Amino acid sequence: QVQLVESGGGVVQAGGSLRLSCAASGRTVSTYKMGWFRQAPGKEREFVASIFWIGGSTSYTDSVKGRFTISRDSAKSTIYLQMNSLKPEDTAVYYCHAGGVIGYWGQGTQVTVSS
């Protein structure tokens, strides 16, 4: 089992910044990739960004490229999502995901961007 705890969400004005954190615990050795997804009201959950524990290769959805940065601290089993130049359309619940043979989800953290 892997447990994921997100933090760092909140309310921010358009153009502002937030940094999300996701701390993993448990059998983290069973995971090879971590990522962030988001789900806005009335919409499906969508991929935002991902990073591999080994090598640190990253991937982003087009709508956040150049604004969001995903990073990792392997010693702390923690990943981060630095979100800059936030837009109202970034408003969503952001979920951390751990990828392995079995995938795991965090409980989510709300990000609200006001115009």
DOLOGU-83946 format. One record per residue (C-alpha): residue number from 1; residue in one letter; chain; x, y, z. Coordinates in steps of 0.2 Angstrom, whole numbers. Layout:
N
{k NUM r a c A px X py Y pz Z}
...
This chain:
115
{k 1 r q c A px 0 py 0 pz 0}
{k 2 r v c A px 5 py 18 pz -4}
{k 3 r q c A px -2 py 33 pz 5}
{k 4 r l c A px -2 py 50 pz -3}
{k 5 r v c A px -6 py 66 pz 6}
{k 6 r e c A px -8 py 82 pz -3}
{k 7 r s c A px -6 py 100 pz 3}
{k 8 r g c A px -4 py 118 pz -3}
{k 9 r g c A px -21 py 121 pz -11}
{k 10 r g c A px -30 py 137 pz -8}
{k 11 r v c A px -38 py 152 pz -16}
{k 12 r v c A px -28 py 164 pz -26}
{k 13 r q c A px -31 py 178 pz -39}
{k 14 r a c A px -28 py 176 pz -57}
{k 15 r g c A px -10 py 178 pz -61}
{k 16 r g c A px -4 py 172 pz -44}
{k 17 r s c A px 5 py 156 pz -39}
{k 18 r l c A px 3 py 141 pz -28}
{k 19 r r c A px 14 py 126 pz -24}
{k 20 r l c A px 6 py 109 pz -21}
{k 21 r s c A px 15 py 95 pz -11}
{k 22 r c c A px 12 py 77 pz -11}
{k 23 r a c A px 20 py 66 pz 2}
{k 24 r a c A px 21 py 47 pz -1}
{k 25 r s c A px 23 py 34 pz 12}
{k 26 r g c A px 22 py 15 pz 13}
{k 27 r r c A px 28 py 4 pz -1}
{k 28 r t c A px 34 py 18 pz -12}
{k 29 r v c A px 47 py 7 pz -19}
{k 30 r s c A px 33 py -1 pz -29}
{k 31 r t c A px 30 py 15 pz -38}
{k 32 r y c A px 40 py 22 pz -53}
{k 33 r k c A px 31 py 38 pz -58}
{k 34 r m c A px 21 py 51 pz -49}
{k 35 r g c A px 9 py 64 pz -56}
{k 36 r w c A px -4 py 77 pz -54}
{k 37 r f c A px -22 py 76 pz -61}
{k 38 r r c A px -36 py 88 pz -58}
{k 39 r q c A px -55 py 88 pz -59}
{k 40 r a c A px -66 py 103 pz -61}
{k 41 r p c A px -84 py 103 pz -57}
{k 42 r g c A px -94 py 94 pz -70}
{k 43 r k c A px -79 py 88 pz -79}
{k 44 r e c A px -69 py 72 pz -80}
{k 45 r r c A px -52 py 70 pz -71}
{k 46 r e c A px -38 py 75 pz -82}
{k 47 r f c A px -19 py 73 pz -82}
{k 48 r v c A px -9 py 88 pz -78}
{k 49 r a c A px 9 py 83 pz -76}
{k 50 r s c A px 20 py 68 pz -71}
{k 51 r i c A px 38 py 64 pz -66}
{k 52 r f c A px 48 py 48 pz -65}
{k 53 r w c A px 57 py 45 pz -48}
{k 54 r i c A px 72 py 38 pz -58}
{k 55 r g c A px 79 py 51 pz -70}
{k 56 r g c A px 66 py 64 pz -67}
{k 57 r s c A px 59 py 64 pz -84}
{k 58 r t c A px 43 py 75 pz -84}
{k 59 r s c A px 28 py 77 pz -95}
{k 60 r y c A px 14 py 91 pz -95}
{k 61 r t c A px -3 py 94 pz -103}
{k 62 r d c A px -2 py 107 pz -116}
{k 63 r s c A px -13 py 120 pz -106}
{k 64 r v c A px 0 py 121 pz -92}
{k 65 r k c A px 16 py 120 pz -101}
{k 66 r g c A px 27 py 135 pz -97}
{k 67 r r c A px 17 py 139 pz -81}
{k 68 r f c A px 18 py 124 pz -70}
{k 69 r t c A px 33 py 114 pz -65}
{k 70 r i c A px 33 py 97 pz -57}
{k 71 r s c A px 48 py 92 pz -46}
{k 72 r r c A px 53 py 78 pz -34}
{k 73 r d c A px 63 py 76 pz -18}
{k 74 r s c A px 67 py 57 pz -18}
{k 75 r a c A px 74 py 58 pz -1}
{k 76 r k c A px 58 py 64 pz 6}
{k 77 r s c A px 47 py 54 pz -6}
{k 78 r t c A px 38 py 70 pz -10}
{k 79 r i c A px 33 py 78 pz -26}
{k 80 r y c A px 29 py 96 pz -29}
{k 81 r l c A px 19 py 106 pz -42}
{k 82 r q c A px 24 py 124 pz -44}
{k 83 r m c A px 9 py 133 pz -52}
{k 84 r n c A px 12 py 151 pz -59}
{k 85 r s c A px 2 py 163 pz -69}
{k 86 r l c A px -14 py 154 pz -63}
{k 87 r k c A px -30 py 156 pz -73}
{k 88 r p c A px -48 py 154 pz -67}
{k 89 r e c A px -49 py 139 pz -79}
{k 90 r d c A px -36 py 131 pz -67}
{k 91 r t c A px -49 py 130 pz -54}
{k 92 r a c A px -51 py 111 pz -49}
{k 93 r v c A px -47 py 98 pz -36}
{k 94 r y c A px -30 py 93 pz -39}
{k 95 r y c A px -25 py 74 pz -35}
{k 96 r c c A px -9 py 66 pz -33}
{k 97 r h c A px -6 py 49 pz -41}
{k 98 r a c A px 7 py 36 pz -39}
{k 99 r g c A px 10 py 24 pz -54}
{k 100 r g c A px 16 py 7 pz -52}
{k 101 r v c A px 9 py -11 pz -54}
{k 102 r i c A px -6 py -3 pz -44}
{k 103 r g c A px -10 py 15 pz -45}
{k 104 r y c A px -14 py 25 pz -29}
{k 105 r w c A px -23 py 42 pz -27}
{k 106 r g c A px -22 py 55 pz -14}
{k 107 r q c A px -38 py 63 pz -6}
{k 108 r g c A px -36 py 79 pz -17}
{k 109 r t c A px -33 py 97 pz -13}
{k 110 r q c A px -44 py 112 pz -19}
{k 111 r v c A px -37 py 125 pz -30}
{k 112 r t c A px -48 py 140 pz -33}
{k 113 r v c A px -42 py 154 pz -45}
{k 114 r s c A px -53 py 170 pz -44}
{k 115 r s c A px -54 py 182 pz -59}
